[in-house]
Amino acid sequence: MIVPFGHVFLLAGLIFSMGLVCLVAHRNLIMTLIGVEVMMNAAAIAFVAAALRWRLMEGQAFVLFILAVSAAEISLGLALVVSLY
């Protein structure tokens, strides 16, 4: 790995904390969904980093599931927004 393992986890932690702040600070539906999306992307970064570190494919398989859940969440959020407005 070119980037040190600790730096990648630090990046994932920072991104997760930004998503958590967005989730807690805003009461808007769109901002809440964006916060959850950012937190899932941070978890995906952590899974990919761990998969590269220990050379296992399970982390990348989890990332595919995270992306599928993320796409479903965004489509549900978009449907809610369209129905509200």
Backbone hydrogen bonds in HBPLUS format (Angstrom, degrees):
<---DONOR---> <-ACCEPTOR-->    atom                        ^
c    i                          cat <-CA-CA->   ^        H-A-AA   ^      H-
h    n   atom  resd res      DA  || num        DHA   H-A  angle D-A-AA Bond
n    s   type  num  typ     dist DA aas  dist angle  dist       angle   num
A0007-HIS N   A0004-PRO O   3.12 MM   3  5.42 125.4  2.43 102.3 115.8     1
A0008-VAL N   A0004-PRO O   3.28 MM   4  6.71 150.9  2.37 150.6 158.4     2
A0009-PHE N   A0005-PHE O   3.20 MM   4  6.54 159.7  2.25 148.9 154.1     3
A0010-LEU N   A0006-GLY O   2.88 MM   4  6.06 145.4  2.00 140.9 151.2     4
A0011-LEU N   A0007-HIS O   2.91 MM   4  6.15 156.3  1.97 144.9 150.7     5
A0012-ALA N   A0008-VAL O   2.90 MM   4  6.20 158.9  1.95 147.5 153.5     6
A0013-GLY N   A0009-PHE O   2.87 MM   4  6.02 153.3  1.94 142.4 149.8     7
A0014-LEU N   A0010-LEU O   2.92 MM   4  6.16 155.5  1.98 148.9 155.4     8
A0015-ILE N   A0011-LEU O   2.94 MM   4  6.16 164.0  1.97 153.7 157.9     9
A0016-PHE N   A0012-ALA O   2.88 MM   4  6.01 154.9  1.94 143.8 151.4    10
A0017-SER N   A0013-GLY O   2.89 MM   4  6.08 155.1  1.96 144.2 151.0    11
A0018-MET N   A0014-LEU O   2.98 MM   4  6.24 149.5  2.07 144.9 153.1    12
A0019-GLY N   A0015-ILE O   3.03 MM   4  6.31 154.8  2.10 146.5 153.0    13
A0020-LEU N   A0016-PHE O   2.90 MM   4  6.17 148.5  2.00 145.3 154.7    14
A0021-VAL N   A0017-SER O   2.93 MM   4  6.15 154.7  2.00 145.8 151.8    15
A0022-CYS N   A0018-MET O   3.00 MM   4  6.21 155.2  2.07 143.2 150.2    16
A0023-LEU N   A0019-GLY O   2.89 MM   4  6.08 145.8  2.01 140.1 149.8    17
A0024-VAL N   A0020-LEU O   2.91 MM   4  6.11 156.8  1.97 148.9 154.4    18
A0025-ALA N   A0021-VAL O   2.83 MM   4  5.69 163.2  1.86 149.3 154.9    19
A0032-THR N   A0028-ASN O   2.99 MM   4  6.13 150.3  2.08 146.8 155.4    20
A0033-LEU N   A0029-LEU O   3.02 MM   4  6.24 160.8  2.06 149.0 153.6    21
A0034-ILE N   A0030-ILE O   2.93 MM   4  6.20 152.6  2.01 147.8 156.0    22
A0035-GLY N   A0031-MET O   2.90 MM   4  6.06 153.3  1.97 141.6 148.7    23
A0036-VAL N   A0032-THR O   3.03 MM   4  6.33 158.1  2.08 150.5 155.6    24
A0037-GLU N   A0033-LEU O   2.95 MM   4  6.10 155.0  2.01 143.6 151.0    25
A0038-VAL N   A0034-ILE O   2.91 MM   4  6.14 156.9  1.97 150.4 155.9    26
A0039-MET N   A0035-GLY O   3.04 MM   4  6.27 153.9  2.11 144.4 151.5    27
A0040-MET N   A0036-VAL O   2.97 MM   4  6.24 151.7  2.05 147.1 154.5    28
A0041-ASN N   A0037-GLU O   2.98 MM   4  6.26 150.8  2.07 145.6 153.8    29
A0042-ALA N   A0038-VAL O   3.00 MM   4  6.26 147.5  2.11 143.3 151.9    30
A0043-ALA N   A0039-MET O   3.07 MM   4  6.36 153.5  2.14 143.2 149.9    31
A0044-ALA N   A0040-MET O   2.97 MM   4  6.22 147.5  2.08 141.3 150.5    32
A0045-ILE N   A0041-ASN O   2.98 MM   4  6.28 150.7  2.07 144.9 152.0    33
A0046-ALA N   A0042-ALA O   3.06 MM   4  6.36 157.7  2.11 147.0 152.7    34
A0047-PHE N   A0043-ALA O   2.93 MM   4  6.20 154.6  1.99 147.4 154.3    35
A0048-VAL N   A0044-ALA O   2.97 MM   4  6.19 160.9  2.01 150.4 154.9    36
A0049-ALA N   A0045-ILE O   2.97 MM   4  6.15 158.6  2.01 148.5 154.6    37
A0050-ALA N   A0046-ALA O   2.98 MM   4  6.16 159.3  2.02 147.6 153.0    38
A0051-ALA N   A0047-PHE O   2.90 MM   4  6.06 151.9  1.98 144.7 153.0    39
A0052-LEU N   A0048-VAL O   2.93 MM   4  6.16 152.8  2.01 146.9 153.7    40
A0053-ARG N   A0049-ALA O   2.93 MM   4  6.10 150.3  2.02 143.7 152.4    41
A0054-TRP N   A0050-ALA O   3.03 MM   4  6.17 170.4  2.04 153.5 154.2    42
A0055-ARG N   A0051-ALA O   2.84 MM   4  5.35 112.1  2.31 131.8 145.5    43
A0056-LEU N   A0051-ALA O   3.16 MM   5  5.00 142.4  2.31 129.5 139.3    44
A0061-ALA N   A0057-MET O   3.08 MM   4  6.39 146.1  2.20 147.1 157.2    45
A0062-PHE N   A0058-GLU O   2.91 MM   4  6.22 154.0  1.98 150.0 156.5    46
A0063-VAL N   A0059-GLY O   3.08 MM   4  6.35 145.7  2.21 137.7 147.0    47
A0064-LEU N   A0060-GLN O   3.18 MM   4  6.48 146.4  2.29 138.8 146.3    48
A0065-PHE N   A0061-ALA O   3.19 MM   4  6.59 154.3  2.26 146.5 152.8    49
A0066-ILE N   A0062-PHE O   2.84 MM   4  6.13 154.5  1.90 149.5 157.5    50
A0067-LEU N   A0063-VAL O   2.87 MM   4  6.11 157.6  1.92 149.4 154.7    51
A0068-ALA N   A0064-LEU O   3.01 MM   4  6.26 150.1  2.10 142.5 150.6    52
A0069-VAL N   A0065-PHE O   2.93 MM   4  6.18 164.0  1.95 154.3 157.9    53
A0070-SER N   A0066-ILE O   2.84 MM   4  5.95 153.2  1.91 145.8 154.3    54
A0071-ALA N   A0067-LEU O   2.93 MM   4  6.11 154.3  1.99 143.4 149.4    55
A0072-ALA N   A0068-ALA O   3.06 MM   4  6.31 156.0  2.12 145.2 151.8    56
A0073-GLU N   A0069-VAL O   2.86 MM   4  6.08 153.2  1.93 146.9 154.8    57
A0074-ILE N   A0070-SER O   2.96 MM   4  6.18 160.4  2.00 150.3 155.1    58
A0075-SER N   A0071-ALA O   3.01 MM   4  6.19 156.6  2.07 144.1 150.6    59
A0076-LEU N   A0072-ALA O   2.98 MM   4  6.15 153.8  2.05 144.7 151.8    60
A0077-GLY N   A0073-GLU O   2.87 MM   4  6.10 157.8  1.92 148.3 154.8    61
A0078-LEU N   A0074-ILE O   2.86 MM   4  6.02 156.4  1.91 147.0 153.4    62
A0079-ALA N   A0075-SER O   2.99 MM   4  6.14 152.9  2.07 140.2 147.6    63
A0080-LEU N   A0076-LEU O   2.95 MM   4  6.24 151.4  2.03 145.6 153.5    64
A0081-VAL N   A0077-GLY O   2.97 MM   4  6.20 158.4  2.01 148.4 154.0    65
A0082-VAL N   A0078-LEU O   2.93 MM   4  6.11 162.5  1.96 149.6 154.4    66
A0083-SER N   A0079-ALA O   2.98 MM   4  6.11 153.6  2.05 142.2 149.5    67
A0084-LEU N   A0080-LEU O   2.94 MM   4  6.11 143.1  2.08 143.5 153.3    68
A0085-TYR N   A0081-VAL O   2.99 MM   4  6.10 156.2  2.05 151.4 156.8    69
